Amino acid sequence: MIILVNPRATRPSNRRFPLSVMAIGAALPAEMTWEIVDGNLPGIDVVASISDLVARQAGGSDPVRAIAMTVMPGPQLVSAVPLAEAVKQRFADIPIIWGGNFGSLYPAPVLNARYVDWLIKGQGEQTFLELLEAIDGARDPKTIAGLAFRQADGTHWIGPERPWQGPGELPAPPYHKIDVGEYLHPTVLGRRSGVYQASIGCPYGCNFCGVISVFGRREKVQKPARTAEHLGYLARHHGMDSVHFYDNNFFLNEAHAREVAGQMRPLGLRWWCEARVDALARFSDATWRALRDAGLSMVFCGAESGSDEVLARMNKGTTTEQILTTAAKTREHGIIPEFSFIFGDPEAPEQELENTLAFVRKLKAINPAMELISYFYTPTPQRRQTYGGVDARAGTPETLEEWIQPEWVAWMTHENPRLPWFAQKLRTRAQDFELVLKSRFPSVHDRQTRGWGKVLGRAASWWRWERENYDDPRLLRQVRKLARIVPDDSQAYGHLRPAAAAVPR
């Protein structure tokens, strides 16, 4: 038996399908048994669940052969490190395997950890199968692409990268191995929202993005008909009424967008996806109408900056005019846009911050429904020179224990990376601006602020927004604190923020 572990990454109320470990399980031979242990389920003791499985299988013909964990940077890493250490202490002879984005970006700290035996870099389905052969002594691990491990002398072996396969080349998600209803919850999209991934990678070259570090400049997309087949199953058999697509770039081009719309419309689902403003700006009104009628309710776009010069320096491949056009198109067709912006340009942080704040105001004027998603710039390892000439690995921890300290968790989550070129006063200004904006224009996602708090926040922020005065909004902070039903949840983003009720379509 293989145990596939999804360490805790979010609050149980925000849990979604554990797609990464589901994909590994689906790729295993039919005769091989496997179970998922999901640390995001409410009330679960992950170590106890693993121990129970090991004990149940011990002494029989199918003992536990390996325990594999998927690990993303941020909160999941924080839970995965002590989890892996505790499991290794109990079961020293069972191989512990890590996969996921963290180890793909930062292999050295994982390989330095004595409680991790093997690391899979990049896509794991085929590498995992071949690793099981190596564990059984039937294969030399150095012949396995995508595999990394600590050698007997303590040095690290990192094998060559494995060519990527798209979702359409892999088995369907094994929904029968999970309790689907446990993962369908209310969001702004609907009462029973789920998640899905129809592609991997992105063909663009934004030089601040971690996607390129893992996938390179490539994208593999399955046919929209296959996506619709899987989503139709979830809708018919489990009552899923809305979906969040995890794809980094959902529309390849306008023809692909029209095909997606044609396949999605009969399903009656409301959905959210990520898309490029240059692609969206070129779409005809007929395509926009087709997407809206097919259920597209929100679209997330990486705007990143209000400066064409900075966008060019990022190698973003988009323009401010395309961002403005997309804002206007989404308003015209009743689709809510989410625009993400990066605060903390390494070359001109103060000037770029002020420029971006002014540009966000312009977007709000074009489309008042526009939602702001902000990040503080954090260097990410690239296959080439990083944005701003920053070496993303320089000074980063060499041990997992240091990576899970609060300052590095804040760095990984972009919440407070404490980078030398972005002074605290600039971070404070960005945060104060966002508080004024979201008080004046409450987010459609916000179901955690009491009604009176929203009314008072809108009134109290009016003069600040009109006068462009964001400095030290103490009253707004106090209103927000008193009016919150539950504290802000930094582990939820986009439409995955909790919602008390679905918004009518």
Disulfide bonds with the S-S distance in Angstrom:
none
